[in-house]
């Protein structure tokens, strides 16, 4: 039970607002100490994990590119593109994006879109433009609400669809944990059961988007 002190360190460290990296390292050292693992071995394990997953840092290289693209008018171009589709409204646009995000996440392409890569520079401006075509000028509250729902669409689609991919970390973690408990399952057996959850998420969130669109019209119209 002493090895669980590392969890307490994580909880207390985040609650106190300490640097996340410092909290994680401290928790790892405490866990290693209680388990009788030398500190150098703990640091070696942390270094190996960082080296094996160093590709995560590559995502930071995308941010300057997106910033330059936005400065060059990417958001304005996204709004102009949606303006050409007169019948495309707010809810169908985000539902279509959600389907795209779910399908790509289900086949392991979780990094193909995201908050920084697609929502802020393209999807949110498109959603705003689609709402403006139906409701006129948007007041700040309505505009912020649309942006928030665009971001939520990406989060919900990814969260409830990535487990369909058999090689995602959460599936492998569950398979390993069940194997330690004597239950041997194939990753595919768990992934298949993630499909109904993904479909339910699409239906529920899609309905909420349609209802939001209906509520948004009078508010935006009054604000315009």
C-alpha positions as CSV (number, residue, x, y, z in Angstrom):
1,X,0.0,0.0,0.0
2,X,2.9,2.3,0.5
3,X,3.5,2.5,-3.2
4,X,0.2,4.4,-3.5
5,X,1.9,7.3,-1.8
6,X,2.9,8.4,-5.3
7,X,-0.8,8.9,-6.2
8,X,-1.2,11.1,-3.1
9,X,1.8,13.2,-4.3
10,X,0.2,13.7,-7.7
11,X,-3.1,14.8,-6.1
12,X,-1.5,17.1,-3.6
13,X,0.9,18.6,-6.1
14,X,-1.8,19.4,-8.7
15,X,-4.1,20.8,-6.0
16,X,-1.3,23.1,-4.8
17,X,-0.6,24.2,-8.3
18,X,3.0,23.1,-8.6
19,X,4.7,22.5,-11.9
20,X,3.2,19.3,-13.5
21,X,6.6,18.0,-14.5
22,X,8.0,18.5,-11.0
23,X,4.9,16.7,-9.5
24,X,5.2,13.7,-11.9
25,X,9.0,13.3,-11.2
26,X,8.4,13.6,-7.4
27,X,5.6,11.0,-7.5
28,X,7.8,8.6,-9.5
29,X,10.6,9.0,-7.0
30,X,8.3,8.5,-4.0
31,X,6.8,5.4,-5.7
32,X,10.2,4.0,-6.5
33,X,11.4,4.6,-3.0
34,X,8.5,2.9,-1.4
35,X,8.9,0.0,-3.8
36,X,12.6,-0.4,-3.1
37,X,13.7,0.8,-6.6
38,X,16.9,2.9,-6.6
39,X,16.4,6.6,-7.7
40,X,18.7,6.1,-10.7
41,X,16.6,3.3,-12.0
42,X,13.5,5.5,-11.7
43,X,15.2,8.3,-13.6
44,X,16.3,5.8,-16.3
45,X,12.7,4.7,-16.7
46,X,11.5,8.3,-17.0
47,X,14.2,9.0,-19.6
48,X,13.3,5.9,-21.6
49,X,9.6,6.8,-21.6
50,X,10.4,10.3,-22.8
51,X,12.8,9.0,-25.5
52,X,10.2,6.5,-26.7
53,X,7.5,9.2,-26.9
54,X,9.5,12.1,-28.1
55,X,7.4,12.4,-31.2
56,X,4.8,14.1,-28.9
57,X,7.0,17.2,-28.9
58,X,6.7,17.4,-32.7
59,X,3.1,18.7,-32.2
60,X,4.6,21.9,-30.8
61,X,6.2,22.6,-34.2
62,X,2.7,22.8,-35.7
63,X,1.7,25.8,-33.6
64,X,3.9,28.4,-35.2
65,X,2.7,27.2,-38.7
66,X,-0.9,27.6,-37.6
67,X,-0.2,31.1,-36.2
68,X,1.4,32.2,-39.5
69,X,-1.6,30.7,-41.4
70,X,-4.1,32.6,-39.2
71,X,-2.1,35.8,-39.7
72,X,-2.3,35.3,-43.4
73,X,-6.1,35.1,-43.2
74,X,-6.9,31.4,-42.8
75,X,-10.0,32.2,-40.6
76,X,-11.4,34.7,-43.1
77,X,-10.9,32.2,-45.9
78,X,-12.8,29.6,-43.9
79,X,-15.7,32.0,-43.4
80,X,-15.7,32.8,-47.1
81,X,-15.8,29.1,-48.0
82,X,-18.8,28.5,-45.9
83,X,-20.5,31.5,-47.3
84,X,-20.6,29.8,-50.7
85,X,-22.8,27.0,-49.3
86,X,-26.1,28.8,-48.8
87,X,-28.0,25.9,-47.4
88,X,-25.3,24.7,-45.0
89,X,-26.2,25.5,-41.4
90,X,-24.5,25.4,-38.1
91,X,-25.6,22.0,-36.8
92,X,-25.0,19.9,-39.9
93,X,-21.6,21.4,-40.3
94,X,-20.4,20.4,-36.8
95,X,-22.2,17.0,-37.1
96,X,-20.3,16.4,-40.3
97,X,-17.0,17.3,-38.7
98,X,-17.9,15.0,-35.8
99,X,-18.4,12.1,-38.1
100,X,-15.1,12.8,-39.8
101,X,-13.3,13.0,-36.4
102,X,-14.9,9.8,-35.2
103,X,-14.0,7.8,-38.3
104,X,-10.4,9.0,-38.3
105,X,-10.0,8.4,-34.6
106,X,-11.4,4.9,-35.0
107,X,-8.6,4.0,-37.4
108,X,-5.9,5.5,-35.2
109,X,-5.5,9.0,-36.8
110,X,-6.1,10.9,-33.6
111,X,-3.6,13.7,-34.4
112,X,-5.1,14.4,-37.8
113,X,-7.3,17.1,-36.3
114,X,-7.7,18.8,-32.9
115,X,-8.2,22.1,-31.1
116,X,-5.1,23.9,-32.4
117,X,-4.9,22.2,-35.8
118,X,-8.5,22.5,-37.0
119,X,-11.0,23.9,-34.5
120,X,-9.5,27.4,-33.8
121,X,-8.3,28.2,-37.3
122,X,-11.0,26.5,-39.5
123,X,-14.0,24.7,-37.9
124,X,-15.0,27.4,-35.3
125,X,-14.9,30.3,-37.9
126,X,-16.9,28.1,-40.3
127,X,-19.5,27.4,-37.6
128,X,-19.8,31.1,-36.9
129,X,-20.2,31.9,-40.6
130,X,-22.9,29.2,-40.9
131,X,-24.8,30.6,-37.9
132,X,-24.5,34.2,-39.3
133,X,-26.2,33.1,-42.5
134,X,-29.3,32.1,-40.7
135,X,-29.3,34.4,-37.7
136,X,-27.6,37.6,-38.9
137,X,-24.9,39.3,-36.8
138,X,-24.0,37.3,-33.7
139,X,-23.7,38.9,-30.3
140,X,-20.5,38.1,-28.2
141,X,-22.3,35.6,-26.1
142,X,-23.7,33.6,-29.1
143,X,-20.3,33.8,-30.8
144,X,-18.5,32.4,-27.7
145,X,-21.2,29.7,-27.4
146,X,-20.6,28.5,-31.0
147,X,-16.9,28.4,-30.5
148,X,-17.3,26.4,-27.3
149,X,-19.6,23.9,-29.0
150,X,-17.2,23.5,-31.9
151,X,-14.4,22.7,-29.4
152,X,-16.7,20.3,-27.5
153,X,-17.6,18.5,-30.7
154,X,-13.9,17.6,-31.3
155,X,-13.4,16.5,-27.7
156,X,-16.5,14.3,-27.6
157,X,-15.8,12.7,-31.0
158,X,-12.2,11.9,-30.1
159,X,-13.0,10.7,-26.5
160,X,-15.7,8.3,-27.5
161,X,-14.2,7.0,-30.7
162,X,-10.5,6.5,-30.1
163,X,-11.1,3.2,-28.2
164,X,-12.4,1.7,-31.4
165,X,-8.8,1.5,-32.6
166,X,-7.3,-1.7,-31.2
167,X,-3.8,-0.3,-30.6
168,X,-4.8,2.8,-28.6
169,X,-3.2,3.0,-25.2
170,X,-6.4,2.7,-23.2
171,X,-7.4,-0.6,-24.9
172,X,-3.9,-2.1,-24.4
173,X,-3.9,-0.9,-20.7
174,X,-7.2,-2.7,-20.1
175,X,-6.0,-5.9,-21.9
176,X,-2.9,-5.9,-19.8
177,X,-4.8,-5.3,-16.5
178,X,-7.3,-8.1,-17.3
179,X,-4.5,-10.4,-18.2
180,X,-3.0,-9.9,-14.8
181,X,-6.3,-10.8,-13.3
182,X,-6.5,-14.0,-15.3
183,X,-8.9,-12.8,-18.0
184,X,-7.3,-13.1,-21.4
185,X,-9.0,-11.0,-24.1
186,X,-8.0,-9.8,-27.5
187,X,-7.9,-6.0,-28.1
188,X,-10.5,-6.5,-30.8
189,X,-13.0,-7.9,-28.3
190,X,-12.8,-4.6,-26.3
191,X,-12.7,-2.3,-29.4
192,X,-15.9,-3.8,-30.8
193,X,-17.8,-2.7,-27.7
194,X,-16.6,0.8,-28.1
195,X,-18.6,1.2,-31.3
196,X,-22.0,1.4,-29.7
197,X,-20.7,4.1,-27.4
198,X,-19.3,6.1,-30.3
199,X,-22.6,5.8,-32.2
200,X,-24.5,6.9,-29.0
201,X,-22.2,9.9,-28.6
202,X,-22.9,10.9,-32.2
203,X,-26.7,10.7,-31.8
204,X,-26.8,12.5,-28.4
205,X,-24.4,15.3,-29.3
206,X,-25.9,15.7,-32.8
207,X,-29.3,16.2,-31.2
208,X,-27.9,18.7,-28.8
209,X,-26.4,20.6,-31.7
210,X,-29.7,20.7,-33.5
211,X,-31.5,22.0,-30.4
212,X,-28.7,24.6,-29.9
213,X,-29.2,25.8,-33.5
214,X,-33.0,26.3,-32.8
215,X,-32.3,28.2,-29.6
216,X,-29.6,30.3,-31.2
217,X,-31.7,31.8,-34.0
218,X,-33.9,34.2,-31.9
219,X,-31.1,35.2,-29.6
220,X,-28.8,36.0,-32.5
221,X,-31.5,37.7,-34.3
222,X,-32.3,39.9,-31.4
223,X,-28.6,40.7,-31.0
224,X,-28.3,41.7,-34.6
